[in-house]
């Protein structure tokens, strides 16, 4: 099944059209979370922090606990229906979380292959490096997630990304993503 990534404005429509049963919303503490018609807490993880790359005084940025919550939530995703991950613009927090989810569910997959798939799916993807660094540590990827994201070609600037999806599973027998 696929991982869908979108902006906040596009999230309700994607959730409905793709029959999403689980979603992750990553918004600033003052943003209103959209109603995706899912059970809050069990089917809809809502994480509130700003999209910053490093700690800043007076700014609630991503922390290790946010990535722990994300990993705990996606651990329970059965991949029988699409997962939706969105942030405000569909560019940074959501693309990082999609990459983290793909890495979590494919522990033997090459991180550079996943980063390539992410870039091919979205020229505007710019995964938040702080989220990636926490996930790299938690998933024991020994810097490979950080290096893979850093190796991505420069993203195209946009105020709001076009929704996109990436595969969630690598078929080791066939040697391709499904």
C-alpha angles and dihedrals in degrees: 000000000000139000111226120205124195147148122266094258091052096043100087092050093047090048091053098041095046096042090237115191098179130039142173121211118195111187140146116275092255097047122104112240114230122244103246093175091248133124107270112235098011101049103012120053112197116196120183119203138113124260102252130141098216139017115287129184111259094009124110101217130171115299133190090258090062091056090046089054091048093050092047090051098047091044086072094049106112093198091230091118131025121279117221120210119181140167130177097287103010091240114097121005093036096045090049090050092048090051090048091050093050091048092048094051093044106044093169096046121112109255092213089056090052091048090050091051090049092051092047090051094048129018088193097055112124107169113212105253095211091058090046092051093052091047093047089057095043093047092043093235092150096227095311094115090050092048093046094053091044089054094057115112116257111284125240113248119246138157090220127016124226108250114257141170136222128196116261101207137055114210102214092188094057094030098230143093119267 
